[in-house]
Amino acid sequence: MTDDKLQQLRIASERKQRSQGGLWMIIAGVILITAVIAYFAVPRASDSQRGGMKSSHGEIGKGTTFYSTPGSTNSSGAVSVSLASKGVEGSILTTSGYIVNRERIELSPRFMGVVKWIGVKKGDAVTNGQVVVLLDDAEYRARLAEVDGQIAVANVAVERAQKDLQRAEELVGKKVEMQKMLDDARLAASSAMAQLKPLKGSRQLIETYLDWCIIRSPVNGVVLEKLVDPNELVSPQTFGGTRGPSTSLIAVADPTDLQVEIDLSESDLAKVSLGQKCKVSPVAFRDHVYDGVVVERAPEASRQKGTLQVKVQILKPDHFLTPELSAQVDFLPTGVADQGK
């Protein structure tokens, strides 16, 4: 009885073998997925075109150096990439800075007044001694007329005193009058002459004020900025706040006297010295290269930035150089000043 029950529970050998069809389907699926991944992983020449990575100037070769320009992004938000410029061959240091005028002159009035006329605008060329601004001089002309009247009265008094002196000399000479009359006449003539001198001084002072009402350019240059308009009140000093009268009339500078202002890293200071020759090229016109020389090193460094300001004088600037634009400067070792022309 027991053997019969064991026979019923025993599994036949033909039923122990499972179906192999499902296993082969799994293996085939894995192979297919692997093939698809391998297909997309292999790079092809058309991938750059599909991804929008092809340059408008041709394919980008190996070994090319790139730099990203801060703030230059396209509509999709991607940062634009430009080819980095190469320095002059033989240079020991290549850096960049900003073109500046060696001197920026702001013309200010010598006293508080009202602008009557301004004859220049931004960008106009001016010459040394050219009249650029006129201040209202009506008050000083009135004062001049008043002083001229006082001088005329004083001249009459001097003439009277001199005639009295002459008459006294004749009378005293004839023993008609005493010596005291001659002494008094001389003192009166001296007093009249003394009263005339301060009036002439006042007239000279008013003439000086009238001359100060005429503002002239002190240099041959270009008007960088017009800071006032006609009928505007101007003053030689500020009274505080932002709503007071203007303290400057116009700003002028010599366009043939330009420098490049550089914030030089302290790690590069040993490579730069006064009188060192340089090559300057504006970023806007890379094919224009100018000779330069180091003319100034700041006496104090910037602790926050870790830099020292250096100025390079551009020897023969032209109209391609515009102040406040950036320029590349290549510092040359001794003996290669003419290299890179």
Secondary structure, DSSP 8 states (H G I E B T S, - for coil): -HHHHHHHHS--HHHHS--SHHHHHHHHHHHHHHHHHHHHHS--TTHHHHTT---TTS---TT--EEEEEEEE-TTS-EEEEE-----TT-SEEEEEEEEES-EEEE--SS-EEEEEE---TT-EE-TT-EEEEE--HHHHHHHHHHHHHHHHHHHHHHHHHHHHHHHHHHHHTTSS-HHHHHHHHHHHHHHHHHHHHHHHHHHHHHHHHHHTEEE-SSSEEEEEE---TT-EE-SS--SSSSS-BS-SEEEE-TTSEEEEEEEEGGGGGG--TT-EEEEEETT-TT--EEEEEEEE-SS-BTTTTEEEEEEEESS--TT--TTSEEEEEE--TT-TTTT-
